């Protein structure tokens, strides 16, 4: 059986945590930051886990992670 291809866009966005779940960087943090409050920008810094119902679909895109 041939190797499965990794979705390269997903590989750049998601990584696996120590517990085996996928994590990602939050959106809305790249530009137009002057109109966002300091509190909002600070809270967007954190890396969060993918929702449980999306874990399976992300795992399918990243077969070797």
N, C-alpha and C positions, 0 to 999 in steps of 0.2 A: 504494500500500500504506500502511495506517495506521501511525502510530508505535507502537513497542513500549512497554509499560508497565514501569517499573522497580519491582522489589519494594522497597517503602519500608523494610521491616524489615531487609532485607539491606543497603540503602544506608547505614543507620545503624551497621551492624556491621562492614562490610568497606570497605577502600579499596585503591586500586591503588598498588603501589610503582613506583619508577623503572624497574625491570627488567621491569615488566608483570605481575608476579604479584600476587595479592591477599593482604593482610595483615589481621590482626585482633588485638584486645585479648584477653588471656587471661581465662578465667573463674575463679571462686572467689576473687575479690578485692573483692567489694562489701560483704559483711557477715559477722558472726561472726568478726572478725579477731583477737579476743583468744585464741582457742584455736589459732591458727596461729602457727608459729614465725616469727621475724624473717627467717630465711634463706628460708623458703617464700614469704613476702610479697614479699621483695625480688626473687626469681626470677620471680614472677608479674607484676611491673611491665612486663616486656619485651613488645614487640609482635612477634608471630611470623607467619610466612608460612603460608598455607593449604597443606595437603598437596597434592601434585601430582595425585592422583586426584580431588580435590574442586575443583580450579581451574575445570574446564569447567562444572560445575553452578552455581558462583558467578557465572561470567561470563554465564551465561544469565539469571540474575536481575538483572544490572546491565548491560544492553545498551549504555549510552552512557557507561560509565566508562572 
